[in-house]
Amino acid sequence: MKQQPGPFHDFEHAGWENVAEEYDRRFGELTAQSIGPLLDAVGAAAGVQLLDVACGPGYLAAAASRRSSAVVGVDFSSAMVAQATRMHPGLDFRLGNAEKLDLPGHSFDAVVMNFGMLHLARPESAVAEAFRVLRPGGRYAFTVWDVPERAVGFGIILQSIQMHGSMEVGLPTGPPFFRFSDPEESKRTLTAAGFVNAQTLQVPQVWRIESGEDLLTTFRTAAVRTAALLNHQTPAALKRIREEVIARAEKFRRGNAIDLPMPAVLASALRPAT
Ligand SMILES: C[S@@+](CC[C@H](N)C(=O)[O-])C[C@H]1O[C@@H](n2cnc3c(N)ncnc32)[C@H](O)[C@@H]1O
């Protein structure tokens, strides 16, 4: 599929083509924790036509379908679309770019994006596209990770890199990862696109992992930007980062498991009725 040009977009696209199965195995239980609040925010119910943008393995689309909404899932990674189709046969998953949707205007009652925004080269374009494909009176909602001080899994990894490695490893420049973790920035962006009643809430989530090693492996094998950041460290730096991650993660051990707080920020808004 021809993607919009741009080094960051292409970097993200190539990355997501390679991690679909591992993402499902390692992140699925975590990102699924936001699905209920997202579906509630857009009023997903019987008869609602819902678009799941950056759908990944299709968890949210499947949950909306269980609420009897009519769903379409769109993702720019063919590996993710294949994964979603394998996991949820019978649902409508398509290749597509969040920033330029190949869908007619005014065709959905609800548009959602679970942890997609922070991977986009042009997030404003995705918000504008959500507005365009929504019917007047339709609802939009997205989630992003809370700041690393509160989304502890990110905090542990990023602080360990800052202490023992380098944040400058020559990756294509993308928008700030935690831009939309700021509720005011999310509301401002939604309002600038024409949405009204923009609001945010924090979704408390807990990530159960086995060990710090498990956390590091997850970020190295099932993510894109953070994976590249880790995998571009020198072997010596990576060794020190690993030890730091393990020590920091142990502080959250509860018996056999480690429970990391990983809250999300959920932003939602309404396309005005007229
Ligand atoms: C962190 S995963 C989230 C997947 C799923 N929504 C979930 O909640 O687990 C990010 C997803 O965004 C997709 N993605 C990133 N940029 C995209 C774009 N420009 N258009 C469509 N999908 C995109 C990736 O392929 C990946 O499946």
Residues whose N, C-alpha, C, O or C-beta is under 5 A from the ligand:
A	BS01	LIG	W16 T31 V53 A54 C55 G56 P57 V74 D75 F76 S77 M80 G96 N97 A98 E99 N114 F115 G116 H119
